[in-house]
Amino acid sequence: MLTGHGMVKEEWFGLDLALAAALEGVCDGVLIFDHRGIGESVVARKDTRQALRQGYSIEEGADDALAVADALGVDKFHLLGLSMGGLMSQSLAHRHPTRVESLTLLSTGAGTGTAALAPGEPSWVFERFWKTLDPGRVLHVGHEQHLRDIEAMKFTPAWIAANPRSFGELLRWSGAVFRGAPAIMAQRQLLRDVSLHRSARMITMPTLVVHGNEDEMLHVSKSHELVSLIPNAKLVVIPHSGHLTYVTHPQTTLDAIVSFICQQTRKHGLELR
């Protein structure tokens, strides 16, 4: 499971544990990790920190995930990626198709930036997203407001209004997490202009795409475009949901993923363990 921009592995908020429980006997477990320089993936060496400041690519992020699987002796797996992690998952699936049993993409698309707008995607969505992520905003609005603005993009205004306590707790928790400024800057740079449209057409494994229809971080048109590109993809749009469907609609998101993975297991004639 690959998280999105600036997120730590704990921000699956229990989806990983729910999947592990629901897929017991189907999969051997669920693997989560922190992207380079964030959370517990601490970059200690000075030269490595300097390299991180120079940035890295979607492909390198995908290679990090494969390296984790290799280190643990995991040959084949069902791959799930959220947002930026969804871009990395597409890269991994395209370049290493024999390793990936199925692909699940949450709240993502085939590209980012105003040069990679999906049909029907308003340009202001990415422009606001890009401006909100700008670390320089902290100097103008303060750390607390900057953090609040970023977290608010992940949910619908209606959900935040209906769940002020949950959103407040999320803000307090998020403010205490180590994210690493060089890593955040590197991730922001790699998202500047990404286009995986050509490689998406060559993804061969069964693919599930899930997106909230009120996502204010990445417009739902991104996923509509994605399923038109990936040959064997299906789309589940969750009504009244924003970027993190698994937080606002946990059961709906879980059911969609579990049903999809179980279907792929049966299609391959594998017995449920």
Phi, psi and omega in degrees: 000123183250123182281176182267189183303127175070007185262147174261164186299333179291346181279011164284346173047043174095352178298323179298316180291322179294320177294318180300318180290316184289332183256014176300129184093346177254315178239157181279349180160181180237133183246123175235153179204166177266140174297161183304132176081004184235147177059236181271359174274064185288135176262108188268320185287139183298318182293327178289321177297320179294321178296322179296323179296336178279352176094170174210174190252168173303318181297319179293323175297321176295320179295328176300315181297318179294324179295323177296315179298317179298318182297331180264004177072027180266114184276305180239149185202159169272126188254133179228131179224142180250128172054243177304320177296334175290323175296315178297322180295321177298318179297316179297315183295323180290319186272341181225062186296333182285347181269339190254116180287316178207162184233127176240126184239120181252126171048056182219189180203192180265357180187169178225164179097159182293341178278353182236038180292139176280156176304125180086001181275122177292133183295334184292337182296309180291321181300318178292318177303314183294317181292322181293326180283349182297115181301335180297342178297333182303322181294335184262322185250348183090156185297315184297316180291322178299313179297317180299318181296320179294312182294325182295330179294342183277351184228165176277150176304325180294319180293318180298318180294325182276343183229058183297325180292315179297319180292321178296319178294322178297319179297316180296317179295315183297324181292342182263357184275138175281122181244331176082106184302314179301322181292319179298316179296320180296318179294320180298320180293321183290342179269359187302305180216099181240134174224114177247022185300316181293315182289331179300325180293343183255009175284125191258335186279159176303137186228133174249131178242126181238134182209143174279140185283355178239030180295121180259004177260310173231119186297145184299338177299335176302317182285326175299319177294320183300315181289341175281342181266314183282123188302320187243056184241148173230152186245134171241115178258126183261117183294150175059030181236149178261217187291319182260079182298329184286348175269313184277331180226065188298317184290319179298316179294314180300313182300319181297316182291313182297315179300317181296311182295320178296322177299318180293324179296317180292322181298328181274004177069024181272140176279137177289125184283000000 
